[in-house]
Amino acid sequence: MAEWSEWLKMALMIGGTAGGAVSTICAWIIWAMRREWVTKAELSVFQTRHAEQHAELDRRLHAGEVRFERLETTLNHMPTKEDLDRISQQVGLIAANVQGIQSTVEGVNKAVAGLQDTVNTLVHIGLEGR
């Protein structure tokens, strides 16, 4: 029986030493992790700051969406390349028509100038005859 009690005594000594070692390792792990844990106050400060930053990002996103919608509206009302080509053709036709009208006006001016000379001569003769 002495053998049995000696084995039990030895097992308890080894178990106690092992338990102490495990407890020491656990205590050291908890001590090392204390820097990773936050207090409620620190968490509250973080949440408040995060909420403020999130609100600022939401505001900026909304402002960007408004600007983008305005830009889309402006672009939708701008003329296309085809529109500008048609306008260019119309301006070319108008320029040709104006040039034709200018030629006609110059011809009319020459005719009027000739008539004016004739009228001036007749008026001059009529005034001398009095």
FIBAVO-997942 format. One record per residue (C-alpha): residue in three letters; y, z, x; residue number from 1. Coordinates in pm, whole numbers. Last residue first. Layout:
<recs>
rec residu=Ala	yy=Y	zz=Z	xx=X	num=NUM $
...
</recs>
This chain:
<recs>
rec residu=Arg	yy=12896	zz=-11321	xx=-3815	num=130 $
rec residu=Gly	yy=12698	zz=-11578	xx=-3630	num=129 $
rec residu=Glu	yy=12674	zz=-11365	xx=-3319	num=128 $
rec residu=Leu	yy=12489	zz=-11092	xx=-3512	num=127 $
rec residu=Gly	yy=12239	zz=-11341	xx=-3654	num=126 $
rec residu=Ile	yy=12175	zz=-11493	xx=-3315	num=125 $
rec residu=His	yy=12110	zz=-11149	xx=-3167	num=124 $
rec residu=Val	yy=11889	zz=-11052	xx=-3459	num=123 $
rec residu=Leu	yy=11692	zz=-11375	xx=-3423	num=122 $
rec residu=Thr	yy=11651	zz=-11321	xx=-3047	num=121 $
rec residu=Asn	yy=11544	zz=-10960	xx=-3099	num=120 $
rec residu=Val	yy=11294	zz=-11068	xx=-3366	num=119 $
rec residu=Thr	yy=11147	zz=-11331	xx=-3132	num=118 $
rec residu=Asp	yy=11123	zz=-11085	xx=-2844	num=117 $
rec residu=Gln	yy=10964	zz=-10830	xx=-3075	num=116 $
rec residu=Leu	yy=10717	zz=-11088	xx=-3197	num=115 $
rec residu=Gly	yy=10607	zz=-11156	xx=-2839	num=114 $
rec residu=Ala	yy=10581	zz=-10782	xx=-2768	num=113 $
rec residu=Val	yy=10384	zz=-10737	xx=-3092	num=112 $
rec residu=Ala	yy=10136	zz=-11004	xx=-2984	num=111 $
rec residu=Lys	yy=10103	zz=-10850	xx=-2637	num=110 $
rec residu=Asn	yy=10057	zz=-10503	xx=-2790	num=109 $
rec residu=Val	yy=9795	zz=-10639	xx=-3033	num=108 $
rec residu=Gly	yy=9600	zz=-10784	xx=-2740	num=107 $
rec residu=Glu	yy=9624	zz=-10450	xx=-2554	num=106 $
rec residu=Val	yy=9509	zz=-10272	xx=-2870	num=105 $
rec residu=Thr	yy=9207	zz=-10502	xx=-2900	num=104 $
rec residu=Ser	yy=9110	zz=-10445	xx=-2537	num=103 $
rec residu=Gln	yy=9144	zz=-10069	xx=-2587	num=102 $
rec residu=Ile	yy=8930	zz=-10089	xx=-2902	num=101 $
rec residu=Gly	yy=8656	zz=-10260	xx=-2702	num=100 $
rec residu=Gln	yy=8682	zz=-9994	xx=-2429	num=99 $
rec residu=Val	yy=8666	zz=-9726	xx=-2696	num=98 $
rec residu=Asn	yy=8351	zz=-9887	xx=-2839	num=97 $
rec residu=Ala	yy=8186	zz=-9894	xx=-2494	num=96 $
rec residu=Ala	yy=8280	zz=-9529	xx=-2433	num=95 $
rec residu=Ile	yy=8143	zz=-9436	xx=-2778	num=94 $
rec residu=Leu	yy=7814	zz=-9610	xx=-2700	num=93 $
rec residu=Gly	yy=7786	zz=-9425	xx=-2366	num=92 $
rec residu=Val	yy=7868	zz=-9094	xx=-2538	num=91 $
rec residu=Gln	yy=7592	zz=-9166	xx=-2791	num=90 $
rec residu=Gln	yy=7343	zz=-9237	xx=-2511	num=89 $
rec residu=Ser	yy=7438	zz=-8912	xx=-2334	num=88 $
rec residu=Ile	yy=7404	zz=-8720	xx=-2660	num=87 $
rec residu=Arg	yy=7056	zz=-8867	xx=-2714	num=86 $
rec residu=Asp	yy=6955	zz=-8770	xx=-2356	num=85 $
rec residu=Leu	yy=7095	zz=-8419	xx=-2408	num=84 $
rec residu=Asp	yy=6889	zz=-8375	xx=-2725	num=83 $
rec residu=Glu	yy=6576	zz=-8503	xx=-2546	num=82 $
rec residu=Lys	yy=6632	zz=-8255	xx=-2264	num=81 $
rec residu=Thr	yy=6652	zz=-7976	xx=-2521	num=80 $
rec residu=Pro	yy=6971	zz=-7830	xx=-2663	num=79 $
rec residu=Met	yy=7014	zz=-7451	xx=-2662	num=78 $
rec residu=His	yy=6953	zz=-7261	xx=-2985	num=77 $
rec residu=Asn	yy=6605	zz=-7135	xx=-2895	num=76 $
rec residu=Leu	yy=6730	zz=-7034	xx=-2550	num=75 $
rec residu=Thr	yy=6996	zz=-6809	xx=-2701	num=74 $
rec residu=Thr	yy=6745	zz=-6646	xx=-2935	num=73 $
rec residu=Glu	yy=6502	zz=-6592	xx=-2648	num=72 $
rec residu=Leu	yy=6777	zz=-6436	xx=-2437	num=71 $
rec residu=Arg	yy=6880	zz=-6206	xx=-2721	num=70 $
rec residu=Glu	yy=6515	zz=-6102	xx=-2766	num=69 $
rec residu=Phe	yy=6485	zz=-6035	xx=-2391	num=68 $
rec residu=Arg	yy=6798	zz=-5818	xx=-2394	num=67 $
rec residu=Val	yy=6664	zz=-5615	xx=-2686	num=66 $
rec residu=Glu	yy=6325	zz=-5579	xx=-2514	num=65 $
rec residu=Gly	yy=6493	zz=-5466	xx=-2193	num=64 $
rec residu=Ala	yy=6694	zz=-5202	xx=-2380	num=63 $
rec residu=His	yy=6372	zz=-5079	xx=-2544	num=62 $
rec residu=Leu	yy=6195	zz=-5061	xx=-2207	num=61 $
rec residu=Arg	yy=6489	zz=-4873	xx=-2054	num=60 $
rec residu=Arg	yy=6486	zz=-4618	xx=-2337	num=59 $
rec residu=Asp	yy=6108	zz=-4577	xx=-2314	num=58 $
rec residu=Leu	yy=6133	zz=-4530	xx=-1937	num=57 $
rec residu=Glu	yy=6400	zz=-4263	xx=-1985	num=56 $
rec residu=Ala	yy=6186	zz=-4088	xx=-2249	num=55 $
rec residu=His	yy=5887	zz=-4092	xx=-2011	num=54 $
rec residu=Gln	yy=6098	zz=-3943	xx=-1734	num=53 $
rec residu=Glu	yy=6217	zz=-3667	xx=-1965	num=52 $
rec residu=Ala	yy=5861	zz=-3601	xx=-2090	num=51 $
rec residu=His	yy=5733	zz=-3585	xx=-1731	num=50 $
rec residu=Arg	yy=6005	zz=-3337	xx=-1633	num=49 $
rec residu=Thr	yy=5918	zz=-3118	xx=-1931	num=48 $
rec residu=Gln	yy=5544	zz=-3143	xx=-1861	num=47 $
rec residu=Phe	yy=5592	zz=-3056	xx=-1494	num=46 $
rec residu=Val	yy=5812	zz=-2755	xx=-1577	num=45 $
rec residu=Ser	yy=5553	zz=-2635	xx=-1831	num=44 $
rec residu=Leu	yy=5271	zz=-2678	xx=-1581	num=43 $
rec residu=Glu	yy=5462	zz=-2477	xx=-1322	num=42 $
rec residu=Ala	yy=5527	zz=-2202	xx=-1578	num=41 $
rec residu=Lys	yy=5162	zz=-2201	xx=-1688	num=40 $
rec residu=Thr	yy=5055	zz=-2154	xx=-1328	num=39 $
rec residu=Val	yy=4893	zz=-2423	xx=-1124	num=38 $
rec residu=Trp	yy=4558	zz=-2429	xx=-944	num=37 $
rec residu=Glu	yy=4505	zz=-2642	xx=-635	num=36 $
rec residu=Arg	yy=4654	zz=-2388	xx=-393	num=35 $
rec residu=Arg	yy=4408	zz=-2126	xx=-520	num=34 $
rec residu=Met	yy=4125	zz=-2356	xx=-417	num=33 $
rec residu=Ala	yy=4087	zz=-2205	xx=-67	num=32 $
rec residu=Trp	yy=4071	zz=-1848	xx=-204	num=31 $
rec residu=Ile	yy=3812	zz=-1952	xx=-464	num=30 $
rec residu=Ile	yy=3604	zz=-2123	xx=-196	num=29 $
rec residu=Trp	yy=3634	zz=-1817	xx=36	num=28 $
rec residu=Ala	yy=3525	zz=-1584	xx=-243	num=27 $
rec residu=Cys	yy=3226	zz=-1809	xx=-320	num=26 $
rec residu=Ile	yy=3126	zz=-1814	xx=50	num=25 $
rec residu=Thr	yy=3154	zz=-1434	xx=73	num=24 $
rec residu=Ser	yy=2951	zz=-1388	xx=-245	num=23 $
rec residu=Val	yy=2682	zz=-1624	xx=-112	num=22 $
rec residu=Ala	yy=2670	zz=-1430	xx=218	num=21 $
rec residu=Gly	yy=2650	zz=-1098	xx=37	num=20 $
rec residu=Gly	yy=2372	zz=-1229	xx=-185	num=19 $
rec residu=Ala	yy=2184	zz=-1356	xx=122	num=18 $
rec residu=Thr	yy=2217	zz=-1019	xx=292	num=17 $
rec residu=Gly	yy=2107	zz=-836	xx=-22	num=16 $
rec residu=Gly	yy=1816	zz=-1073	xx=-72	num=15 $
rec residu=Ile	yy=1706	zz=-1036	xx=293	num=14 $
rec residu=Met	yy=1720	zz=-657	xx=267	num=13 $
rec residu=Leu	yy=1545	zz=-662	xx=-71	num=12 $
rec residu=Ala	yy=1272	zz=-889	xx=64	num=11 $
rec residu=Met	yy=1218	zz=-658	xx=369	num=10 $
rec residu=Lys	yy=1188	zz=-352	xx=144	num=9 $
rec residu=Leu	yy=946	zz=-537	xx=-82	num=8 $
rec residu=Trp	yy=738	zz=-648	xx=215	num=7 $
rec residu=Glu	yy=736	zz=-295	xx=352	num=6 $
rec residu=Ser	yy=634	zz=-159	xx=13	num=5 $
rec residu=Trp	yy=337	zz=-395	xx=-1	num=4 $
rec residu=Glu	yy=223	zz=-319	xx=346	num=3 $
rec residu=Ala	yy=225	zz=50	xx=290	num=2 $
rec residu=Met	yy=0	zz=0	xx=0	num=1 $
</recs>
